[in-house]
């Protein structure tokens, strides 16, 4: 499974806040290299990681980084409260995180750039595990159709992503992990549908 990690100044305190809010810390906190990490799930079962330490080179905002994440969940507003309380969103300062409710989605922005979109809907009891509560990682590519064809040749399975973007494909790797490839992310909040 592709899983996002959220930065924390104190992974132990973040893990405590997760448990206090009725969610699960499945692994850690524990030392990993020069940092500390934990793996958790929110109250609806969407899995995510917590990272305390120096930001890796693949962090959002660096060259080649994931431009955005999307949470498919039962209630976007409730999820925003949970993540906001755990990770102190919104937050002022040089790494400011702004959170706004836009068109029935919650959008978290870092320094004005979309980091995550939280979309609510009837996903909690969906029979298809590909649409149950989960974080989706979106990777930017120059040509989504070509990237999807390469994924198919490598043993993955691809299909056009639901919603309004015609230049986005969902990819399932041979082990079953899901992510998307998309052209020109643009205004994430306006383009990603629930």
C-alpha positions in Angstrom: 0.0 0.0 0.0 1.2 3.5 -0.8 1.0 5.5 2.4 1.5 9.1 3.3 3.7 10.2 6.2 2.8 13.4 8.0 5.6 15.4 9.8 5.5 15.7 13.6 7.7 17.6 16.0 7.0 14.8 18.5 5.8 11.5 17.2 5.1 10.2 20.8 2.7 13.1 21.4 1.1 12.6 18.0 0.6 8.9 18.7 -1.0 9.8 22.1 -3.4 12.3 20.4 -4.4 9.6 17.9 -5.2 7.1 20.6 -7.1 9.8 22.6 -9.4 10.4 19.6 -10.3 6.7 19.3 -8.0 5.8 16.4 -5.3 3.2 16.3 -1.5 3.3 16.4 -0.5 -0.1 14.9 3.3 0.3 14.8 5.6 2.4 17.0 6.6 5.0 17.7 10.1 3.6 17.0 13.5 4.7 15.8 14.0 4.6 12.0 17.4 5.7 10.8 17.9 9.3 12.0 14.2 9.8 12.8 11.2 8.3 14.6 8.1 6.9 13.0 4.7 5.4 13.7 2.0 3.8 11.5 -1.6 4.5 12.5 -5.1 4.5 11.1 -7.8 7.1 11.6 -11.3 6.2 13.0 -12.5 5.1 9.6 -9.5 2.9 8.9 -7.5 5.0 6.5 -3.8 4.2 7.2 -1.1 6.8 7.4 2.4 7.3 8.9 4.0 9.8 11.2 7.5 11.0 10.8 9.7 12.9 13.3 13.1 14.0 11.9 14.7 15.7 9.0 12.5 15.8 5.9 13.5 13.2 3.3 14.4 14.5 -0.2 11.0 13.2 -1.5 9.0 15.4 0.9 6.2 17.6 -0.6 7.7 20.8 -1.8 10.9 19.3 -3.1 11.7 18.4 -6.7 10.0 15.2 -7.8 7.7 15.1 -4.7 4.1 14.0 -4.7 2.1 17.1 -5.5 -1.0 16.0 -3.5 -2.7 13.4 -1.4 -6.4 12.6 -1.3 -8.4 11.0 1.6 -11.5 9.1 0.7 -13.5 8.9 3.9 -17.0 8.7 5.3 -17.1 12.3 6.6 -14.5 14.8 5.3 -15.3 17.4 8.0 -15.0 14.9 10.8 -11.7 13.7 9.3 -10.4 17.2 9.0 -11.1 17.7 12.7 -9.3 14.5 13.6 -6.2 15.3 11.5 -6.3 18.9 12.6 -6.2 17.9 16.2 -3.5 15.3 15.8 -1.2 17.4 13.6 -2.2 21.0 14.7 -3.8 22.0 11.4 -4.3 24.9 10.7 -0.9 26.1 11.7 0.8 29.6 11.3 4.5 30.2 10.6 7.0 29.5 7.8 5.5 26.0 7.1 1.9 27.3 7.5 -0.9 24.9 6.9 -4.2 26.3 6.0 -7.4 24.3 6.0 -10.6 25.2 4.1 -13.9 23.7 3.3 -14.4 24.0 -0.5 -17.1 22.4 -2.6 -17.9 19.6 -0.1 -14.2 18.8 0.3 -11.7 19.9 2.9 -8.4 21.2 1.4 -5.2 21.4 3.4 -2.5 23.7 1.9 1.1 24.1 2.8 2.4 27.6 1.9 -0.6 28.1 -0.3 0.0 24.8 -2.3 -2.5 22.0 -2.0 -1.1 19.1 0.1 -4.2 17.1 0.7 -7.9 16.9 -0.2 -10.3 15.1 2.1 -13.4 13.8 0.3 -16.4 12.4 2.1 -19.0 9.9 0.9 -20.4 6.4 1.2 -17.1 4.6 1.3 -17.1 3.0 4.7 -19.2 0.0 3.7 -18.2 -0.2 0.1 -17.8 -3.8 -1.1 -14.8 -2.9 -3.3 -11.7 -2.4 -1.2 -10.4 0.1 -3.7 -13.0 2.6 -2.6 -12.9 2.0 1.2 -11.5 4.8 3.4 -7.9 5.3 2.4 -5.3 7.8 1.5 -4.6 8.0 -2.3 -1.1 9.1 -3.4 -1.1 11.0 -6.7 2.1 11.1 -8.8 2.6 13.7 -11.5 3.6 12.5 -15.0 3.9 14.2 -18.4 1.7 11.6 -20.2 -0.8 9.7 -18.0 -1.9 7.3 -20.8 1.8 6.3 -21.5 2.5 5.9 -17.7 -0.6 3.7 -17.4 0.5 1.6 -20.4 3.9 1.1 -18.8 2.3 0.0 -15.6 0.2 -2.5 -17.5 3.3 -3.9 -19.2 5.0 -4.2 -15.8 2.2 -6.4 -14.5 0.0 -3.8 -12.9 -3.6 -3.1 -13.7 -4.9 0.4 -14.7 -8.2 2.1 -15.3 -9.3 5.7 -15.8 -9.8 7.5 -12.5 -13.4 8.4 -11.6 -14.2 12.0 -11.7 -13.7 14.9 -14.0 -10.0 14.5 -14.8 -9.5 12.8 -18.2 -5.7 12.7 -17.7 -5.6 10.6 -14.6 -5.4 6.8 -14.2 -5.6 4.6 -11.1 -2.8 2.1 -11.0 -2.8 -1.2 -9.0 0.6 -2.7 -8.7 1.1 -6.5 -8.8 0.9 -6.6 -5.0 -2.5 -4.8 -5.0 -1.3 -1.3 -3.8 -3.1 1.6 -5.4 -1.9 5.0 -6.5 -2.7 7.4 -9.4 -0.7 9.0 -12.2 -2.0 12.3 -13.4 -1.0 15.1 -15.8 -0.8 18.8 -14.7 -2.2 18.7 -11.2 -3.3 22.4 -11.4 -6.0 23.4 -8.9 -6.3 20.2 -6.9 -9.4 21.2 -5.0 -11.3 22.0 -8.2 -10.3 18.9 -10.1 -10.4 16.0 -7.7 -13.9 14.6 -7.2 -15.1 12.3 -4.4 
